[in-house]
């Protein structure tokens, strides 16, 4: 909602460059984890294996691009869905699970918090999935 001008254009350009340049840094750890499922670790891989891993990473980027393209019209719902799937467990389930494992007191409270977090994750995710479906008027 800013007036068009050089400063607004510069900020948008800087943001675009930041997203473009940080994507490989964000994708590398995730792609290595996923590659571990499909490719065995070997010390001196042949060129065919390197090409296969490059092709796998290319397909991963294409999948991300398709998700971004399809979710662009519902960006608010998409961000909310990611928050439901990732934020709720991060806020409720994982801390309670760590406390349950590390501290042997009040384990019933940790289990209750994990159960509430699991229920909230499912409910908020379901609400967001329903929000994606257009209403029939």
N, C-alpha and C positions, 0 to 999 in steps of 0.2 A: 504494500500500500504506500510505497514511497514514490515521490515524483521521479519520472525518468530523468536520468542524467549520467554523467561520467562516473560519479561515485557509486551509484547503484549498479551500473554496468560492471565496474571494476570489482565490486564485492561478489556479484554473481559469477563473474569469470574466475575469480580466485577460488570460490567454492567449487565450481565445476572442475577446475584443475586439481584441487585437493582430493575430490572424490575419485577422479580419474587416476591420479598417481598413487593413492593409498589402496586402491582395490587389490593390486597384486600382493601387498603386504598383509591384507586381511584374508585373502584367499589361500595363501601358502599353507598356514597351519591346518586349515580345514581340509584342503586337498590332500595333504600328506596323510591325515588321519583316514580319509576315505580311500586313498590309494593303498593303504595297508591292508584293506579288506580284499582288494583285487590283485595286488602285485606282491610277490615275496621280495624281501630285502636280499639283494645280492651285492657283493663288493664291486665287481666290474661288469656292469650290464652291457649287453650288446646293443648295437644301434637300433635293432628292431624293437627292443624293449623301451628304449628312450623315445622312439617314435610312438609307441603304443601309449606311454604315459603322457606324452604331449597331446595326443589325440583325445585321451581321457580328460585332460584339463580343458581342452578346447570344448568338448561336449558339456563339461561342467559350466563353463562360461556361457555357452548357448542356453543351457537350462536356466541359469540366473537371469539372462537377458529376457527369456520368454516369460519368466515369472514377473520380472519388472514391467514388461510390456503389458501383460494381462492384468496386473494389479495396479497399474498407474491410475486408472479411472476410479479406483476405490482405495486410494492411498491411506486414508484414515482408518478404514477397516483392516487393511493389510498390516499397518503398524500396530494396531490393537491386537490383531491375531498373533503377531510375533511376540508382543508383550505378554499375552496370555500364555503362550506356549513356553516362553523362556523366562519371563519376569516373575511369574507366580512361583514356579519351582525355586528360582533363585532367592526369592524373598521369604518363602515359607518352608519349603521341603528341605532344601540343602542345609541351611543352618541347623534345623532341628535334627536332621540325620547326623550331622557332624557332632552336635552336642550329645546325641544319643550314644554315639560310638565312643566319644572321648570322656564324657562325664557319666558316671553310673548312678547319679541321683536323679530323681524325678523323671524316670523314663516314661511314665504314663503321660506326662505333659508333652514330652517330645513326640510320642506316638500320636497324641491328639492333634498337635500342631501339624504333623506330617499329613494326617488324614484330612484336616481342614484344608490344607494347601492343595492336596490332590483333588478334593471336591471342587474347590474354587477354580483350579486349573481347568477341569472338565467343563464346569458351568460357563466360565468366561469364554472358553474356546468355542463352546456350542453357540453361545449368544453371538459371537463374531462370525461364525460360519453362517448362521441364519441371516445376519445382516448383509452378507454377500449376495444372498438370493433375492432378486427383485420381487417386490410384492405384486400380486395379481389384483389389479383394480377392476 
